[in-house]
Amino acid sequence: MDRFVPQRVIFEPAALQYPLGQRLEHHFRQLGVEIQTTPSHNRVTGIPGKTAKEKYVQAKQSLVIGVRRTLKFAACKPSAHYQLPLATSCPGFCEYCYLQTTLGPKPALRVYVNIDEILAQAQEYIAERAPQLTVFEGAATSDPIPTEYLTGSLQRSIEFFADTDLGRFRFVTKFSDVDSLLNTDHNGHSEIRFSLNTQKIIGQYERGTASLKSRIEAAHKIALAGYPLGFLLAPIILYDNWKEHYRMLISDLAEALSGISKPSFELITHRFTKRAKANIERVFPTSTLPMQEEERQFKFGQFGYGKYVYPKETMEEIRDFFEEQIGQSFPQSEIKYLV
């Protein structure tokens, strides 16, 4: 698919004090993209739109370039010890996205130009936990691949972690533009994961992202480049023939990676909060996402708010199914968790 090119770029003035900010400003002026400024990357007011849908769409076509001042990293269970804040949001239009709860009605993309300061803070966290390994997640609140061709932040991070003994890096994507990372020195310290789902789920609920075929092809490239490889099967949504469709997905994956990779798997079932449901219904009023609260179990999450998840019996059925299918197709692979 085509690379992400924003309709408007909004600069925090401080970002222009950094070489990356200056380079990005020059790049977008050359392209003729609309440029605005904002006092803070956390308070953006220049995004148009009257309805909830318009505001959401326009935000997804906006790029905010700022300086990450808060260098206290958030926890990131169960994926990692800490988030590595390289970017926020993404240009995809996934209806179920959990960021519906946290990013608000205008989820503009944000990138941070002070990558060296962010990585210096990561080094401090690594030193604090020594001699234990410290793992950082680069996609906790974003998909960093669509803006990588602009920032180079992933490549810089991969090179940084390649030189650390006790730091490890991982991120996940629904996009396929990974070629700039293939020749990067990673030393096996960075794991690249791909978020996958069935053709039906991608077609219905993941608009604006790479196709399943493109993601699998990108995963093949990453495996050949020697990176640790992982897959996020998420969100697992139950519907008629779901078992057959997920079985086909795992089979296709095994065929594409035969003999070249032993990927890890993370399994995340569909869940939603009341706030996310309300946001989804405002932005996607015709959505067919299964969000019937009476069919779910209410559970408190790690950040203190409640969510609606599949009942215990259903979760056991899901666990048994995926353990069997992944065990057959990837007998030497690990399922890190199912939630």
Rosetta blueprint (number, residue, H / E / L):
1 M L
2 D L
3 R L
4 F L
5 V L
6 P L
7 Q L
8 R E
9 V E
10 I E
11 F E
12 E L
13 P H
14 A H
15 A H
16 L H
17 Q H
18 Y L
19 P H
20 L H
21 G H
22 Q H
23 R H
24 L H
25 E H
26 H H
27 H H
28 F H
29 R H
30 Q H
31 L H
32 G L
33 V L
34 E E
35 I E
36 Q E
37 T E
38 T L
39 P L
40 S E
41 H L
42 N L
43 R E
44 V L
45 T L
46 G L
47 I L
48 P L
49 G L
50 K L
51 T L
52 A H
53 K H
54 E H
55 K H
56 Y H
57 V H
58 Q H
59 A H
60 K H
61 Q L
62 S E
63 L E
64 V E
65 I E
66 G E
67 V L
68 R L
69 R L
70 T L
71 L L
72 K L
73 F L
74 A L
75 A E
76 C E
77 K L
78 P L
79 S L
80 A E
81 H E
82 Y E
83 Q E
84 L L
85 P L
86 L L
87 A E
88 T E
89 S E
90 C L
91 P L
92 G L
93 F E
94 C E
95 E L
96 Y L
97 C L
98 Y H
99 L H
100 Q H
101 T L
102 T L
103 L L
104 G L
105 P L
106 K L
107 P L
108 A L
109 L E
110 R E
111 V E
112 Y E
113 V L
114 N L
115 I H
116 D H
117 E H
118 I H
119 L H
120 A H
121 Q H
122 A H
123 Q H
124 E H
125 Y H
126 I H
127 A H
128 E H
129 R H
130 A L
131 P L
132 Q L
133 L L
134 T E
135 V E
136 F E
137 E E
138 G L
139 A L
140 A L
141 T L
142 S E
143 D L
144 P L
145 I L
146 P L
147 T L
148 E H
149 Y H
150 L H
151 T H
152 G L
153 S H
154 L H
155 Q H
156 R H
157 S H
158 I H
159 E H
160 F H
161 F H
162 A H
163 D L
164 T L
165 D L
166 L L
167 G E
168 R E
169 F E
170 R E
171 F E
172 V E
173 T E
174 K L
175 F L
176 S L
177 D L
178 V L
179 D H
180 S H
181 L H
182 L L
183 N L
184 T L
185 D L
186 H L
187 N L
188 G L
189 H L
190 S E
191 E E
192 I E
193 R E
194 F E
195 S E
196 L E
197 N L
198 T L
199 Q H
200 K H
201 I H
202 I H
203 G H
204 Q H
205 Y H
206 E E
207 R E
208 G L
209 T L
210 A L
211 S L
212 L H
213 K H
214 S H
215 R H
216 I H
217 E H
218 A H
219 A H
220 H H
221 K H
222 I H
223 A H
224 L H
225 A L
226 G L
227 Y L
228 P L
229 L E
230 G E
231 F E
232 L E
233 L E
234 A E
235 P E
236 I E
237 I L
238 L L
239 Y L
240 D L
241 N L
242 W H
243 K H
244 E H
245 H H
246 Y H
247 R H
248 M H
249 L H
250 I H
251 S H
252 D H
253 L H
254 A H
255 E H
256 A H
257 L L
258 S L
259 G L
260 I L
261 S L
262 K L
263 P L
264 S E
265 F E
266 E E
267 L E
268 I E
269 T E
270 H L
271 R L
272 F E
273 T L
274 K H
275 R H
276 A H
277 K H
278 A H
279 N H
280 I H
281 E H
282 R H
283 V H
284 F L
285 P L
286 T L
287 S L
288 T L
289 L L
290 P L
291 M L
292 Q L
293 E H
294 E H
295 E H
296 R L
297 Q E
298 F E
299 K E
300 F E
301 G L
302 Q L
303 F L
304 G L
305 Y L
306 G E
307 K E
308 Y E
309 V E
310 Y L
311 P L
312 K H
313 E H
314 T H
315 M H
316 E H
317 E H
318 I H
319 R H
320 D H
321 F H
322 F H
323 E H
324 E H
325 Q H
326 I H
327 G H
328 Q H
329 S H
330 F L
331 P L
332 Q L
333 S L
334 E L
335 I E
336 K E
337 Y E
338 L E
339 V L
